[in-house]
């Protein structure tokens, strides 16, 4: 009885239409009681799983302990990057041939867990190696620094007050672990732009996502003059990009982006459509990093010529 029930629960979960490689559904059967476990990206998948298992003959009670993963654009980017790293590898691509690939990629607040079954210990080790080696602009440039508003300690990976690690990219990459504590530091009174690449993030108040724009205005009114006064900016070798990740929810997601550099003519306005991949490509170009550029930056439109950022 329990063996048949186990098979039917597994079968019904695998049939769920939105069960993807970024979810991991597990369960336990104890007599006629089923406990659902695992992690899912979509809240509806949790309820769909419950409905599917409740409809199985022989299930008397069900405990739904499936965790719905938090919404995070950074986690979404990391999911896609790890997917590409795994399933484009010649030795691992075979695991992606089925409708539901057997290696599941679970990402929560930048932490990656691989779940599933592979043919050998060597494939398991290779999958871990590929997941840990996801390339990013920080690992590519080497000499980087992140200045995080309200972060209580270097490379801090949990929510504290108005600091959220989901807005702190370096904490997401395991191949930065060795240098994260030294390079991912709280934003302080002194601005150090001596690294080739510096990434600055406001806290949850100053990013104006859930607060009045006045918060961000006040923060920027103090931050930008400090950036412009640095030796690096004054020397003409540094550009400052000020951008947002999203607008107020429109389909176009059109956001403001400002480019500051001594080489940019005052009042420059460009009508060309650019996106965040354009900014990434431009950053790589300005840093002199070798092609191919990261991800979709390889085919994105560069901003360099429009804003006179390169000789």
MODA-V542728 format. One record per pair of residues at least 24 apart in sequence whose C-alpha atoms are under 10 Angstrom apart, sorted by the first residue. I is the first residue (numbers start at 1). J is the second residue. Records with the same first field share a line. If there is no record, write none. Layout:
BEGIN
I: J + J
END
This chain:
BEGIN
1: 31 + 32 + 58
2: 29 + 30 + 31 + 32 + 33 + 58
3: 29 + 31
4: 58
5: 29 + 30 + 31 + 32 + 33 + 34 + 53 + 56 + 57 + 58 + 59
6: 30 + 31 + 34
8: 53 + 56 + 57
9: 34 + 36 + 49 + 52 + 53 + 54 + 55 + 56 + 59
10: 53
11: 53
12: 49 + 52 + 53 + 55 + 56
13: 45 + 48 + 49 + 50 + 52 + 53
14: 49 + 99 + 100
15: 49 + 52 + 100
16: 45 + 48 + 49 + 52
17: 45 + 48
18: 42 + 44 + 45 + 48
19: 45 + 46 + 48 + 49 + 100
20: 45 + 99 + 100 + 101 + 104 + 105
21: 79 + 83 + 96 + 99 + 100 + 101 + 102 + 103 + 104 + 105 + 106 + 115 + 116
22: 76 + 79 + 80 + 83 + 100 + 101 + 103 + 104 + 105 + 106 + 107 + 114 + 115
23: 68 + 69 + 104 + 105 + 106 + 107 + 115
24: 66 + 67 + 103 + 104 + 105 + 106 + 114 + 115 + 116
25: 49 + 66 + 67 + 104 + 115
26: 65 + 66
27: 63 + 64 + 65 + 66
28: 63
29: 59 + 62
31: 58 + 59 + 60 + 61
32: 57 + 58 + 59 + 60 + 61 + 62
33: 58 + 59 + 60 + 61 + 62 + 63
34: 59 + 60 + 61 + 62 + 63 + 64
35: 61 + 62 + 63 + 64 + 65 + 66
36: 62 + 63 + 64 + 65 + 66 + 67
37: 63 + 64 + 65 + 66 + 67
38: 64 + 65 + 66 + 67 + 68 + 69 + 106
39: 65 + 66 + 67 + 68 + 69 + 106 + 107 + 108
40: 66 + 67 + 68 + 69 + 70 + 106 + 107
41: 67 + 68 + 69 + 70 + 71 + 76 + 106 + 107 + 108
42: 67 + 68 + 69 + 70 + 71
43: 67 + 68 + 69 + 70
44: 68
68: 108
69: 106 + 107 + 108 + 109
70: 107 + 108 + 109 + 166
71: 108 + 109 + 166
72: 107 + 108 + 109 + 110 + 166 + 167
73: 166 + 167 + 245
74: 107 + 108 + 109 + 110 + 165 + 166 + 167 + 168 + 169 + 172
75: 106 + 107 + 108 + 109 + 110 + 111 + 112 + 166 + 167 + 169 + 172
76: 107 + 108 + 110
77: 107 + 110
78: 105 + 106 + 107 + 108 + 109 + 110 + 111 + 112 + 131 + 134 + 136 + 169 + 172 + 173
79: 105 + 106 + 107 + 108 + 110 + 112 + 131
80: 105 + 295
81: 131 + 133 + 134 + 135 + 136 + 294 + 295
82: 106 + 107 + 112 + 114 + 127 + 130 + 131 + 132 + 133 + 134 + 135
83: 130 + 131 + 134
84: 130 + 131 + 134 + 295
85: 127 + 129 + 130 + 131 + 132 + 133 + 134 + 135
86: 126 + 127 + 128 + 129 + 130 + 131 + 134
87: 127 + 130
89: 126 + 127 + 130
91: 122 + 123 + 126 + 127
92: 118 + 123 + 124 + 126 + 127 + 130
95: 119
103: 127
105: 131
107: 172
108: 166 + 172
109: 157 + 158 + 159 + 164 + 165 + 166 + 167 + 168 + 171 + 172
110: 157 + 165 + 166 + 167 + 168 + 169 + 170 + 171 + 172 + 173 + 174
111: 157 + 171 + 172 + 173 + 174
112: 172 + 173 + 174
129: 175
131: 173 + 174 + 175
132: 173 + 174 + 175 + 176
133: 173 + 174 + 175 + 176
134: 173 + 174 + 175
135: 173 + 175 + 176 + 294 + 295
136: 169 + 170 + 173 + 175 + 176 + 293 + 294 + 295
137: 170 + 197 + 280 + 281 + 283 + 284 + 289 + 293 + 294
138: 169 + 170 + 173 + 175 + 176 + 196 + 197 + 198 + 199
139: 170 + 173 + 175 + 176 + 179
140: 284 + 289 + 290 + 293 + 294
141: 195 + 196 + 197 + 284 + 287 + 288 + 289 + 290
142: 176 + 179 + 195 + 196 + 197
143: 183 + 194 + 195 + 196 + 197 + 198
144: 170 + 179 + 180 + 183 + 184 + 193 + 194 + 195 + 196 + 197 + 198 + 199
145: 170 + 179 + 180 + 182 + 183 + 184 + 185 + 192 + 193 + 194 + 195 + 196 + 197 + 198 + 199 + 200
146: 170 + 180 + 182 + 183 + 184 + 185 + 186 + 187 + 192 + 193 + 195 + 197 + 198 + 199 + 200 + 201
147: 183 + 184 + 185 + 186 + 187 + 188 + 191 + 192 + 193 + 198 + 199 + 200 + 201 + 202
148: 184 + 185 + 186 + 187 + 188 + 199 + 200 + 201 + 202 + 203
149: 185 + 186 + 187 + 188 + 200 + 201 + 202 + 203 + 204 + 205 + 206 + 207
150: 186 + 187 + 188 + 201 + 202 + 203 + 204 + 205 + 206
151: 184 + 185 + 186 + 187 + 188 + 201 + 202 + 203
152: 185 + 186 + 187
153: 181 + 184 + 185 + 186
154: 180 + 181 + 182 + 183 + 184 + 185 + 186 + 187
155: 179 + 180 + 181 + 182 + 183 + 184 + 185 + 186
156: 180 + 181 + 184 + 185 + 186
161: 203 + 204
162: 202 + 203 + 204 + 205 + 206
163: 201 + 202 + 203 + 204 + 205
164: 201 + 202 + 203 + 204
165: 203
167: 200 + 201 + 202 + 203 + 204
168: 199 + 200 + 201 + 202 + 203
169: 199 + 201
170: 199
189: 223 + 226
190: 226 + 227 + 230
191: 223 + 226 + 227 + 229 + 230
192: 226 + 227 + 230 + 231 + 232
193: 227 + 230 + 231 + 232 + 233 + 238
194: 230 + 231 + 232 + 238
195: 232
196: 232 + 237 + 238 + 286 + 287
197: 238 + 283 + 284 + 287
198: 240
199: 240 + 241
200: 242
207: 244
209: 244 + 245 + 246 + 247 + 248
224: 260
228: 260 + 261 + 262
233: 260 + 261 + 262
234: 261 + 262
235: 262
236: 261 + 262 + 263
237: 261 + 262 + 263 + 286 + 309
238: 262 + 263 + 286 + 309
239: 263 + 264 + 283 + 286 + 309
241: 279 + 283
243: 276 + 279
244: 276
245: 275 + 276
259: 303 + 307 + 309
260: 307 + 309
261: 307 + 308 + 309
262: 308 + 309
263: 307 + 308 + 309 + 310 + 311
264: 306 + 307 + 308 + 309
265: 307 + 308
268: 306 + 307
269: 306 + 307
270: 303 + 306 + 307
271: 306
272: 301 + 303 + 306
273: 301 + 303
274: 300 + 301 + 302 + 303
275: 300 + 301 + 302 + 303
276: 300
277: 301 + 302
278: 302 + 303 + 304
279: 303 + 304
282: 309 + 310
283: 309
285: 309 + 310
286: 310 + 311
END
